[in-house]
Amino acid sequence: MPVTLLVLIPLLPLIGFLINGIGFRHIPKGAVGLIGSLAALGSFAASVAVLLAFKEGGSQPMIVSLFDWIKVGELNIPFSFQVDQLSLLMLMIITGVGSLIHIYSIGYMKHDPGFGKFFSFLNLFLFFMLLLVLGSNYVIMFIGWEGVGLCSYLLIGFWNKNTDFNNAARKAFIMNRIGDLGFLLGIFTIIHAFGSVEYTEVFRQATGLPVGDHVVFAITMLLFVGAMGKSAQIPLYTWLPDAMAGPTPVSALIHAATMVTAGIYMVIRSNVLYTLAPETLEIVAVVGAVTAIFAASIGLLQNDIKKVLAYSTVSQLGYMFLGLGVMAYSASMFHVITHAFFKALLFLGAGSVIHAMSDEQDIRFMGGLRKKLPITFITFAVATWAIAGLPPFAGFFSKDEILAHAFEHNKLLWGIGVLGSALTSFYMFRLLFLTFFGSFRGTHEQEHHLHESPAAMTIPLVILALLSAVGGFIGVPEALGGTHQLAEFMSPLFDTARQVNPEAFAATALTHSEEWILMAVSVAVALIAAVIAYVMYISRSAVPAPESEARTGVENVVYHKYYIDELYDTVFVKPMKSLSGVLSSFGEFVIDLFVEGTGKLVKGLSNLGRQTQTGSIGYYVFAMVVGIVVILFWNLLLN
Amino acid sequence: MQEPSIPDIIQLIPLKSYLILSTALFVIGILGVLIRRNAIVIFMSVELMLNSVNLLLIAFSSYKSDPSAQVFVFFIMAVAAAEVAVGLAIIVMIYRNTRTIDIGFLNKLKG
């Protein structure tokens, strides 16, 4: 495999970032978009080439060592890349979807004064994300992990003249920091336990440990805390809905398709460790399932088009963790891929709507847009169909695979998953119907302004719609006569894990007819939810109540997101603030004692000395004479 | 009889008397500077001190037959003359500005 090609993958976006970042006030807009998009596309081309070379080379995972990086005593951390099935899949998603979103941004951000800055940040994000998935050890993953967090912060607060947006950016950063602490402690524990951070070395040593080992449990839990932060799981999910303050392409790329799936990538990467810790997996599954249904229920009543999608993202990430928890690693990866397609598409479609509506995001003021924005409408409908889990689009295959594994593992988790899928279907169709059907509810000016987006925006939409439609066919289950190419492709990744805990990887116990029933159930509930949405919002043409109207008890609680933000504010933020207030005043007291005390001492002494300077000449002369006399006497006495 | 030279005349009086006289003059000068508040009187006291030193220098010069002390005296007189010119001008300016030459009022320089 050509090493230069591999190095080029993260290097191109970095070069793009440097060019656009250093010269963004001087480079014309056309060139900025071209440089940014070419960097992403070049990286995509290199990824495809590497994938082809990998397949030609017999699909052997390989490690490309670039240089020695950290050498401290026994610990040796090289800077090297690992190429295997998992990193290749992530590469394809990141560079593929990333390129489309870059092209889309050329149209979407056209009138923004920070155009160049935006593209340089996007490129920097790609660089760090690629580093995250390419690294061959946990430390390089951590660099990428922190880097994407930084880019997320920069891009959420991109319109930094708005204080709310800045607060959202800060919130995302701090929430992620909590998770990062867990991740960091996990890495330290790994170093302590295995004396290395290289994936291959760590997993090789881990195979010698028994299932349920305490150290592995600690490591996996700490790593999972990191994943909770980055992938917005309960209890660290509240930053993601607020992160919608950023420009819409950012929401699509970072907060839907790529960065938030880093947690899932990390768990799959560490599958050997997780397989050794069934207790952690249990926790992962429960957290995932609860997040899935909890976030979906909040999504039911939101009126901001991006907020609905944000909660939907949290909920879908919950499904992925549910899949990880029941050891359906490849199914989770499958859902990461399909989710990247349809959720990026949904966000970009929402961006197209917002663009047409002159920055209006409230679906109560939309309606009937399908005639004015036909391409956006069709692609959005495809994505809705896909995320609702209706066949034959992508979401159906990936979600059902996760649910089937969940059913096998624990019926309750499956029930929660199916209920969540009904909720998903309902809120997505509600969004679709309120936005594109019925009559227009906005102002006259907005109606006059309505237009389909330029080609730079619609072409990525169409491509993503095609992918959302057919993307599921890479993983058609055997029950439907497929071979599940994806699972086969990823299978070598789990060889080591299979060795250490063979029971967990036993072939599916479900018969084909059972699988069909499960599929039928989930499709049926999704369809029923869609029909309910149809009846409510098209037949009865209901519109969600305006802000001013009083809501009933439960509705009010859900509308206000279960008051979780307020709860966190009271339980964590306010005590923290008062504690730091106390510490700060104590610190000020001590410091004042020393610093200001010194100053006051000098001042007091000099005040005493000052008294001698009376300004009276007679006094000075007297002092002089006395001085001379004293000196004379001194001399006389000495001699 | 030949007229006696000035050093001889000076030597008619014992050195001790010169010492007492010039010390007395010097102390009077110091006391004048310390006690009086009128700037002109202070000024005169300073002159008194200078001249008491001059007297002493001349006396020693005569007794030791060494003229170099007389050179010092001339220098002191020249400098004193210049000093008087400047000092009196300052006192005149002080009087014009404050309508007084009482140094008790000139205490603006206190710390």
Chai-1 contact restraints between the chains, C-beta under 6 A:
chainA,res_idxA,chainB,res_idxB,connection_type,confidence,min_distance_angstrom,max_distance_angstrom,comment,restraint_id
A,R610,B,G111,contact,1.0,0.0,6.0,A-B,restraint_1
A,Q613,B,K110,contact,1.0,0.0,6.0,A-B,restraint_2
A,Q613,B,G111,contact,1.0,0.0,6.0,A-B,restraint_3
A,T614,B,K110,contact,1.0,0.0,6.0,A-B,restraint_4
A,G615,B,N107,contact,1.0,0.0,6.0,A-B,restraint_5
A,G615,B,L109,contact,1.0,0.0,6.0,A-B,restraint_6
A,G615,B,K110,contact,1.0,0.0,6.0,A-B,restraint_7
A,S616,B,N107,contact,1.0,0.0,6.0,A-B,restraint_8
A,I617,B,I103,contact,1.0,0.0,6.0,A-B,restraint_9
A,V621,B,V33,contact,1.0,0.0,6.0,A-B,restraint_10
A,F622,B,L34,contact,1.0,0.0,6.0,A-B,restraint_11
A,V625,B,I30,contact,1.0,0.0,6.0,A-B,restraint_12
